[in-house]
Amino acid sequence: MNRLSTIGYQSDTVDGVIDRLKAGDVELVVDVRAVAASRRAGFSKTILASSLNAAGVDYLHLRALGTPKAGRDAAKAGRAAEMAEIFAVHMEEPASQLALAEAVDLTRKRRIALLCYEDDPACCHRTILAREIRARLKCEVVNL
């Protein structure tokens, strides 16, 4: 069974993130941001995908696994429980369920890392996603 990794880039550089991904033997980054744009240099979707590809790591954006704006606003305000509630409702949507099924399938086949902005996995929806995948696959989850 493959290990599932998660990674945040809030206080890192693209090169630092790539180094952590390579150290974790990650083959595919699954971007779980609702909006794959970033004010941080190098972390917008196209540039990030290109940098990862050059380093031998594939990239996939699963937008439906991102936190809705209201959830992002709650997280920014430090209301993690509210964010989790908003995200739970979002995950009941058909598009979110399909994207989650895709992430589960990818985890079966490859070493993936769920990528989002937040450094602390305890404050990020990617931990909720990782728990859902782990429940289905009984895989190990590692925060890079």
N, C-alpha and C positions, 0 to 999 in steps of 0.2 A: 504494500500500500504506500502510495506517495505521501510525502509530508506536504502540508499546506503552510505557506508562509504568508505573513502580512508585513507591510512596510509603510511607514509614513515619511514624508520628505520635508516637513515643516522647518527643521533646523539643519538641513543638509544641502549639499550641492548635487548636481546630476552625477558627477564622478563618484561622490561618496555613496550615493544610492546604488549606482552600478556596482561599485566594489562590494557593498553589502549583499546585493543580489547574487553576484558571482560567488562570494564566499558561502552563500546558502544554496548553491547549485540550482538556482532558479532558471528555468527554461523559458517561462512565459510570464509576463506581467499582465495581470488583469486589472485594468484601471477601473475603480468603482466610484469614481467621482461623477456626480450628475452633470457637472460642467467641467469638461477636461481642458480648461484654460487656467492659467495661473499667472499671478503677478511675479512669481519667483522665476527668474531666468532659467530657461531650459525645461520647464515642466508643463508647458502647453502641449497638447496632444501630438501634433505633427512633429515638433522638435524632439519631444521625449521619445516618440516611437523611432525616429531616425537614430537618436543616440543609443537607444537600447539595441536596435538592429545592428548597428556598427559594432556593438560589444558582444553580439551573438545571442541576444535575448529577444524573444518575440514579444509583441505588444498587442493587446486587444482591449478595446474600451467597451465595457458593458454598462452603458448609461443607465439602464433600468435598475441597476443595483446602487445607484447614487441616492443620497439623501435629498429629499425635496427641500426647497428654499426655506420653508418654515422650520424644518428640522435643522438645517445649517444655521439659521438664525438663533435657534435655541442653544445649539452647541457653542456658538460664539459667545453667547451670554452666560455660559457655564451651567446651563440647565440640561445636563446629560440625560436625566430621566425623561424629560419632555421630548428630547430628540429621539430617544429610543421608542417612545410611544408613537410619535409621528412616523418614524421609520417602520415600525411594525404594521401600521395601517397601509403604508406604501407597499410593503412586501406582499400584501394580500392581492394586489393588482395582477392581472394575468401576465402583463409584460414583465413584471418583476419575477414572477414565478418561473417564467420561461428562461429568463436570464440566470436565475439561481440554478435551474436544472442544467443549463449550459456550463456554469461554473463547477458544478458537481461532476459532470462528465469530464471536463478538462482536468480536474484534480485526480480523477481515476487514471488518466492517461499520461499526465505530464507533471513536472514539478512547477507549481505556479506560486505567484505571490500576489495577493490582493493589495493594490496600491491606493492610498489616499493621502491627503495633506497632513492630517493630525499626527504628531509624533507619538503621543500617549495612546496606545491601543485601547486602554480602558475608557477613553473618552471618544472613541470613533466607532462609527457604524460598521467598519470592516471587521471588528471583533464579533459583532452580532452575526454577520455573514459567515465568518469562520466557524462560529458555534453551530450554525445551521448546516454547513457542509460537514463538519466533524460528526454531527449527529447522524447524518446519512451514511458516512463512509467509515467512521471510527478511525479517522486519520489523526496523526499528530499535528498540532498547530504550533508554529514557531514565529515569534515576532522578531523580525530582523532589526 
